[in-house]
Amino acid sequence: MVVALIAPELIITWATRQFFSARAAKKEFNDGFAARFGRIRHRRAIWESKLAAALLGDTPDSSGNSGWTMTHGFFAWMGGFMLYVDGEPRGTLHPLELLQFVRKGSVDMPVISQKEIEDRSKGDGLSKCIALFQLAWFFVQLVARYVQNLPITLLEIDTLAVAALTCVAYGLWWKKPKDVRCPYIVHWKATSPPSYLQATIAHFRLGPHLGGLIYPFLSLMGVQADISPRAARSRRVPSLGGYGEYHGKIVLLIGCFSGMVFGAIHCLGWNYLFQRHAEHMLWRAASLGIACAPVLLLLDVGSILWVGTSHTSNHHGVITFLSAVIASFIYIVARVTLIVLMILSLRSLPRGVYDTVAWTRFIPHL
């Protein structure tokens, strides 16, 4: 929550990575086990038909068992599959580990439909639509206040910037289950138990307590995108989830563009009536800094991604690293400056800030 308010473009980057990872997991499982999915659907349809005929006298709809969907991909990267060895929980399965174990025959293919995963989720399409409607209503109110020449505070401008990027994150995470607590159990069939699991390694590498604290920040920055070690230790499904390295160029473009949009929206307070001229200049400089820092990061990191590490010299790598550090420093200082200026602006709000919009000017007889 704190990261979403301070740096929402990192959440956009995270959501983009998870979207591509879920899509890749969906494709890999469907391409690798299409025939097996067909046999599972056939056996399950026969069993459900017999059960429904015996109990209800009806035939159920088996359209939800048509292979893996985006929901399955998100569920797998969230750590939704728990490995049990000899009836005891061993650890959370990484999607690539699950794919490898199924190919080797060490575990059976998980048989869980999209509806069953959605049933475990604490959110649905209605709740997401209500949240998006609230964000859209906030945007309409700001536009109406601008049309009627009513003052808009710096806090509202910052909220508009966060809300705009939140809508993008909602779109990328639309098929992602929310707050699933009970994982799907996968039983180990092979004679020898697995030597290690990715989630267990991350747990020991970070430590039992330190890993749970710094894991979200490491995952957001792309340093360590493993499944949450705290969730793996408590045998539950982590809400955040990890991601793989897919479409790095597109992820970089979306993340940097989100940062530029975030800074550009803050430029709406360019002519805000500050108490002091220095505060006015600081707001303008900080807004431009947030909008321009992602451009510098895109040029530096993008040059390595597009050209390739094999064609870059050591001097170029050092320059790129220093430029990335400078861009990050500029962004952090600019963001802190905007937050401080927003708090200081609450000392003396402009006249008319508490006036409401006269909707009858837009919709007569309302």
Secondary structure by P-SEA (a helix, b strand, c coil): cccccccaaaaaaaaaaaaaaaaaaaaaaaaacaaaaaaaaaaaaaaaaaaaaacccbbbbccccccccaaaaaaaaaccbbbbccccccccccaaaaaaaaaacccccccccaaaaaaaccccaaaaaaaaaaaaaaaaaaaaaaaacccccaaaaaaaaaaaaaaaaaaaaccccccccccbbbbbcccccccccaaaaaaaaacccccccaaaaaaaacccccccaaaaaaccccccccccccaaaaaaaaaaaaaaaaaaaaccccccccccaaaaaaaaaaaaaaacaaaaaaaaaaaaaaaccccccaaaaaaaaaaaaaaaaaaaaaaaaaaaaaaaaccccccccccccccccccccc
